[in-house]
Structures are given as C-alpha cells and as structure tokens.
C-alpha cells in the first residue's frame, strides 16, 4: 500500500477530499519525523510506537580498500507495534 492508496482510503472512508487527506497524512509524517529528530518517541495507543534505537559503535571493514573503519554510535528509527495491532496482523 502506498501513500496515495492510504490517502484514497481515508478520503473514501471519511468523505473528505483527497487534497485534505493528503495534507493530513503528510503533516502526520512530518510530525513523527520531527519528534524522532528531536529524540522523542511517538506513542499511538492501539497502533504502536515510533522509537529510536541506539546502535553501538562498531568496527567495520572496507573490503575494496582493505581497511578498517570505526562506525560511531548512532540512532535509528524503529516501529514497535502495539499488542492489538500485532495480534490483528497475526490473525488472533
């Protein structure tokens, strides 16, 4: 399912026009990105959480130049579904 499909479904379900639905979906995504960039987690009860996971510093190899490099500790975004969401997808 693409963003356009989501916008079309929201438009059909709620009765609002597609441009309004698109604006709302894009505003939601921007707010999630802004919160994660500010190192704040986003919790949506019954849906799931957008969280930051910290990756530890590690040593990696560049095989083309046969050198090692240090990859510093960094944050990556992740999604953790709520139990209700997880069980619905699982089929329980």
C-alpha positions as CSV (number, residue, x, y, z in Angstrom):
1,X,0.0,0.0,0.0
2,X,1.4,3.4,-1.0
3,X,0.8,6.8,0.4
4,X,-1.6,7.5,-2.4
5,X,-3.6,4.4,-1.5
6,X,-3.8,5.5,2.1
7,X,-5.0,8.9,1.1
8,X,-7.6,7.4,-1.2
9,X,-8.9,5.1,1.5
10,X,-9.0,7.9,4.1
11,X,-10.9,10.1,1.6
12,X,-13.3,7.4,0.8
13,X,-13.9,6.4,4.4
14,X,-14.2,9.9,5.9
15,X,-15.8,11.7,3.0
16,X,-13.1,14.5,2.9
17,X,-11.5,15.4,-0.4
18,X,-8.2,13.8,-1.3
19,X,-6.1,17.0,-1.0
20,X,-7.2,17.5,2.6
21,X,-6.5,13.8,3.4
22,X,-3.1,14.1,1.7
23,X,-2.3,17.3,3.7
24,X,-3.2,15.5,7.0
25,X,-1.2,12.4,6.1
26,X,1.9,14.4,5.2
27,X,1.6,16.6,8.3
28,X,1.4,13.4,10.4
29,X,4.6,12.0,8.8
30,X,6.4,15.4,9.3
31,X,5.4,15.5,13.0
32,X,6.7,11.9,13.5
33,X,10.0,12.8,11.7
34,X,10.4,16.0,13.7
35,X,9.7,14.2,17.0
36,X,12.2,11.4,16.3
37,X,14.8,14.0,15.1
38,X,14.4,15.7,18.5
39,X,15.0,12.3,20.1
40,X,11.4,12.0,21.3
41,X,9.4,8.7,20.9
42,X,5.9,8.8,19.4
43,X,3.3,6.6,21.1
44,X,0.0,5.9,19.4
45,X,-2.2,3.8,21.7
46,X,-3.7,0.8,20.0
47,X,-1.4,1.2,17.0
48,X,2.3,1.2,18.1
49,X,5.3,3.3,18.8
50,X,7.8,5.0,16.7
51,X,11.0,4.8,18.7
52,X,14.7,5.5,18.4
53,X,17.1,2.6,18.9
54,X,20.8,3.3,19.6
55,X,23.3,1.3,17.6
56,X,26.6,0.9,19.5
57,X,29.9,1.9,18.0
58,X,31.5,-0.9,15.9
59,X,34.5,-1.6,13.7
60,X,33.8,-2.4,10.1
61,X,35.9,-3.3,7.1
62,X,36.1,-1.7,3.7
63,X,36.9,-4.7,1.6
64,X,37.7,-2.8,-1.6
65,X,40.5,-0.8,0.2
66,X,41.3,-3.5,2.8
67,X,41.0,-1.0,5.7
68,X,39.1,-0.9,8.9
69,X,36.9,2.0,10.0
70,X,35.0,2.9,13.1
71,X,31.3,3.4,12.7
72,X,30.2,5.7,15.6
73,X,27.3,5.1,17.9
74,X,24.1,6.4,16.2
75,X,20.3,6.3,16.5
76,X,18.0,4.6,14.0
77,X,14.2,4.9,13.8
78,X,12.1,1.8,14.5
79,X,8.5,0.9,14.8
80,X,7.1,-1.3,17.6
81,X,3.5,-2.4,17.0
82,X,1.0,-2.5,19.9
83,X,-0.3,-5.8,21.1
84,X,-3.7,-5.2,19.5
85,X,-2.0,-4.4,16.2
86,X,0.4,-7.3,16.4
87,X,-2.4,-9.8,17.2
88,X,-4.6,-8.4,14.4
89,X,-1.9,-9.0,11.8
90,X,-1.0,-12.3,13.3
91,X,-4.7,-13.4,13.0
92,X,-5.6,-13.9,16.6
